[in-house]
């Protein structure tokens, strides 16, 4: 074969091989870019879903706290035992039931959007609020019956009711680590749940000492 022709063929082959390698590299890079974009969109969607879940859940908890405050006002109003007082208290207690049901409903939805540890922390928060509702009910019953222990029950109920904003703030501070992280990459450690339980226990022990 003519050396000139042979050289041309070798050159053409090398060019074709180089184009093939370049094409494969470009295709691989494009595929990785697409995968990265899909993953980024997925993580962004998850983050948005979790943020929205937090916002709605905490709004429902705050609404329950507000309803409990209105119940406090109704029970503390003058005219204990009268029909007007009883009607006002019943209406305020009904509002607490509605708010608490919404809190429970949003808490259920919240558990679908977050990790198991986040769900446990939220469940603990709901338990605290339900405990305040129980204390308020005991005080309300005692006040309506004008029992001697009504003042003691009132003090206990209001102590926990007034502590709810601090409890909410603590929950939100601990939740920042979850919300700012990426569940698939850097999930928060289990110590967060332990710190939350320890904080609640310490607060309850301090209340018993007072």
C-alpha positions in Angstrom: 0.0 0.0 0.0 1.2 3.5 -0.8 2.7 5.0 2.3 0.8 8.2 1.8 -2.5 6.3 1.7 -1.5 4.2 4.7 -0.7 7.3 6.7 -4.0 8.9 5.8 -5.9 5.8 6.9 -4.0 5.6 10.2 -4.7 9.3 10.7 -8.3 8.9 9.9 -8.6 6.0 12.3 -6.9 7.9 15.1 -9.3 10.8 14.5 -12.3 8.5 14.6 -11.1 6.8 17.7 -10.5 10.1 19.4 -13.9 11.3 18.4 -15.4 8.1 19.8 -13.6 8.6 23.1 -14.6 12.2 23.3 -18.2 11.4 22.5 -18.4 8.8 25.2 -16.8 11.2 27.7 -19.2 13.9 26.7 -22.1 11.6 27.0 -20.9 10.3 30.4 -20.5 13.9 31.6 -23.9 14.8 30.4 -25.5 11.8 32.1 -23.8 12.7 35.4 -25.0 16.3 35.0 -28.5 15.1 34.5 -28.3 12.7 37.4 -27.0 15.5 39.6 -29.7 17.9 38.5 -32.4 15.2 39.2 -30.9 14.6 42.7 -30.7 18.3 43.4 -34.4 18.7 42.4 -35.3 15.8 44.5 -33.5 17.1 47.6 -35.0 20.5 47.1 -38.4 19.0 46.9 -37.9 17.0 50.0 -36.5 20.1 51.9 -39.5 22.2 50.8 -41.9 19.4 51.9 -40.3 19.2 55.3 -40.2 22.9 55.7 -43.9 23.2 54.9 -44.7 20.3 57.2 -42.8 22.1 60.1 -44.6 25.3 59.4 -48.1 23.8 59.4 -47.5 21.6 62.4 -46.1 24.4 64.5 -48.9 26.6 63.5 -51.4 24.0 64.8 -49.5 23.7 68.1 -49.5 27.5 68.5 -53.2 27.6 67.7 -53.9 25.0 70.5 -51.8 27.1 72.9 -53.9 30.1 72.0 -57.2 28.2 72.6 -55.9 27.1 76.0 -55.2 30.7 76.8 -58.8 31.6 76.0 -60.0 28.8 78.1 -57.9 30.1 81.0 -59.6 33.5 80.6 -63.1 31.9 80.6 -62.4 29.8 83.7 -60.8 32.8 85.5 -63.8 35.1 84.7 -66.2 36.1 87.5 -69.5 34.3 88.1 -68.2 30.8 88.7 -71.0 28.3 88.5 -73.5 30.5 86.7 -75.1 29.6 83.4 -73.2 32.4 81.7 -69.8 31.2 83.1 -70.5 27.5 82.2 -71.6 28.4 78.7 -68.4 30.5 78.1 -66.2 27.8 79.5 -67.9 25.1 77.4 -67.4 27.2 74.2 -63.8 27.8 75.1 -63.2 24.1 75.8 -64.8 23.2 72.5 -62.4 25.5 70.7 -59.5 23.6 72.5 -60.9 20.3 71.2 -61.0 21.6 67.6 -57.4 23.0 67.8 -56.1 19.9 69.5 -57.7 17.7 66.8 -56.0 19.8 64.1 -52.7 19.5 65.9 -53.1 15.8 66.0 -54.0 15.7 62.3 -51.1 17.8 61.3 -48.8 15.8 63.5 -49.8 12.7 61.6 -49.1 14.3 58.3 -45.8 15.7 59.7 -44.6 12.2 60.4 -44.9 11.3 56.8 -42.7 14.1 55.6 -39.8 13.8 58.2 -37.4 11.3 59.6 -38.3 9.0 62.5 -36.3 11.0 65.0 -38.1 14.2 64.0 -41.4 12.4 64.3 -40.5 11.3 67.8 -39.6 14.8 68.9 -42.9 16.1 67.5 -44.8 13.3 69.3 -43.1 14.4 72.6 -44.2 18.0 72.0 -47.8 16.9 71.3 -47.7 14.9 74.6 -46.6 18.0 76.5 -49.5 20.0 75.0 -52.0 17.2 75.8 -50.6 17.2 79.4 -51.5 20.9 79.7 -55.0 20.2 78.3 -55.4 17.5 81.0 -54.2 19.9 83.7 -56.6 22.6 82.5 -59.5 20.2 82.5 -58.8 19.3 86.2 -58.7 22.9 87.1 -61.9 23.7 85.2 -63.8 20.9 86.9 -62.5 21.9 90.3 -63.4 25.6 89.7 -66.9 24.7 88.4 -67.5 22.7 91.6 -65.9 25.4 93.7 -63.6 22.8 95.4 -60.9 23.8 97.8 -58.1 22.4 95.6 -59.1 24.7 92.7 -56.4 27.2 93.4 -53.7 24.5 93.6 -54.9 23.0 90.3 -55.0 26.4 88.7 -51.4 27.1 89.7 -50.2 23.8 88.2 -52.1 24.3 85.0 -50.9 27.8 84.5 -47.4 26.9 85.3 -47.3 24.4 82.4 -49.4 26.7 80.1 -46.9 29.5 80.6 -44.0 27.2 79.9 -45.4 26.2 76.5 -43.8 29.1 74.6 -40.4 28.1 76.0 -41.1 24.5 75.1 -42.0 25.4 71.5 -38.9 27.6 71.2 -36.7 24.7 72.4 -38.3 22.3 69.9 -37.7 24.7 67.0 -34.1 25.3 68.0 -33.4 21.6 68.0 -35.3 21.1 64.8 -33.0 23.5 62.9 -30.4 20.8 62.7 -32.9 18.5 60.9 -34.3 21.2 58.6 -30.9 22.5 57.6 -29.5 19.0 56.9 -30.0 16.7 53.9 -31.5 13.4 55.1 -29.8 11.3 52.5 -26.3 12.8 53.1 -26.0 14.0 56.7 -28.8 12.9 58.9 -28.8 14.4 62.5 -27.6 12.1 65.2 -30.0 10.3 67.6 -28.7 12.4 70.5 -31.2 15.1 69.5 -34.2 13.1 70.7 -32.3 12.3 73.9 -31.6 16.0 74.5 -35.3 16.8 73.9 -36.5 14.2 76.4 -33.8 15.3 79.0 -34.9 18.9 78.6 -38.5 18.0 79.3 -37.6 15.9 82.3 -35.4 18.6 83.7 -38.2 21.2 83.4 -40.7 18.9 85.1 -38.2 18.2 87.9 -37.6 21.9 88.4 -41.4 22.4 88.6 -41.7 19.8 91.3 -39.0 21.5 93.3 -40.7 24.9 93.2 
